[in-house]
Amino acid sequence: QVQLVESGGALVPAGGSLSLSCAASGTIFSINTMAWYRQAPGKQRELVATITNIGYPGYKNSVKGRFTISRDNAKNTVYLQMNSLKPEDTAVYYCNLRNGGEPYDEYWGQGTQVTVSS
């Protein structure tokens, strides 16, 4: 069984920075995509950033230039460096793993709260 454990959520002032981590354990296939989603109160969960097993990233338009996703395959860990944070970035951030190629198994972390104060 695969488990994802996030860490790093906190309360930060607008303009500040924060780094999230997500460590995956269990059987992780060499072909996979890891991602960060977020869900603000009253809103649907949305994709923030993705990264393939070979390190190819993708970003939601509103975070481009501010957020950076990276991964350490040796540690099965994905990171999200968030700079120039805005109050609208406030949400619960979830780690996601799509394990394997098609069809893949999908896993979620428990979420970590990021609050940006104005």
C-alpha positions in Angstrom: 0.0 0.0 0.0 1.2 3.5 -0.8 1.1 6.3 1.7 1.7 10.0 1.2 2.7 12.2 4.1 2.7 16.0 3.6 4.4 18.5 5.9 5.3 22.2 5.9 1.9 23.9 6.1 1.8 27.1 8.2 0.5 30.6 8.7 2.6 33.1 6.8 2.2 36.8 5.9 1.4 37.9 2.4 4.6 38.1 0.4 6.2 35.4 2.4 7.5 32.0 1.4 6.8 28.5 2.4 8.0 25.0 1.4 5.9 21.9 1.4 7.1 18.3 1.3 5.4 15.1 0.5 7.1 11.7 1.2 5.7 8.6 -0.5 6.2 5.2 0.9 5.4 1.7 -0.4 5.7 0.4 -3.9 6.4 3.3 -6.2 6.7 2.5 -9.8 9.4 4.2 -11.9 6.8 5.7 -14.2 4.6 8.1 -12.1 3.5 11.7 -11.8 3.4 13.6 -8.5 1.3 16.7 -8.0 0.1 19.3 -5.6 -3.6 20.2 -5.4 -5.3 22.7 -3.1 -8.8 23.2 -1.9 -10.0 26.5 -0.4 -13.1 26.7 1.8 -16.2 26.4 -0.3 -14.3 25.7 -3.5 -13.4 22.7 -5.6 -10.0 21.1 -5.3 -7.7 22.4 -8.0 -4.5 21.3 -9.6 -1.5 23.6 -8.6 1.5 21.8 -10.0 2.6 18.5 -11.4 6.0 16.8 -12.1 6.7 13.7 -14.0 9.2 11.0 -12.9 11.7 12.6 -15.3 11.2 16.0 -13.7 9.0 17.7 -16.3 6.9 20.3 -14.4 3.5 21.9 -15.1 1.8 24.8 -13.3 -1.5 26.4 -12.8 -1.3 29.8 -14.5 -1.9 31.8 -11.3 1.2 30.3 -9.6 3.6 30.4 -12.5 6.7 32.3 -11.5 5.9 32.1 -7.8 5.8 28.3 -7.1 8.3 25.7 -8.0 7.7 22.0 -7.9 10.6 19.6 -7.6 11.2 16.0 -6.6 13.9 13.6 -5.3 13.3 10.2 -6.8 15.8 8.6 -4.4 13.6 9.7 -1.5 10.3 9.4 -3.3 9.6 13.0 -2.2 8.0 15.9 -3.9 8.4 19.5 -2.9 6.5 22.7 -3.5 8.4 26.0 -2.9 6.0 28.8 -2.7 7.2 32.4 -2.9 5.4 35.7 -3.0 2.4 34.2 -1.3 -1.0 35.8 -1.6 -4.1 35.5 0.6 -5.8 33.7 -2.3 -3.2 31.0 -1.9 -4.8 30.0 1.4 -6.1 26.5 1.2 -5.5 22.9 2.3 -2.7 21.6 0.0 -2.8 17.9 -1.0 -0.1 15.7 -2.4 -1.2 13.4 -5.2 0.6 10.4 -6.8 -0.4 8.7 -10.0 1.5 5.5 -9.7 2.5 3.7 -12.9 1.4 4.2 -16.5 -2.1 3.9 -17.8 -4.0 2.6 -16.0 -2.4 4.1 -12.9 -3.3 3.8 -9.2 -4.0 7.2 -7.6 -3.2 8.2 -4.0 -3.7 11.2 -1.9 -2.1 12.6 1.2 -4.1 13.9 4.2 -3.5 17.5 3.4 -1.6 20.4 5.0 -3.1 23.8 5.8 -1.5 26.9 4.3 -2.8 30.2 5.5 -1.6 33.5 4.1 -2.6 36.5 6.1 -3.1 39.9 4.5 
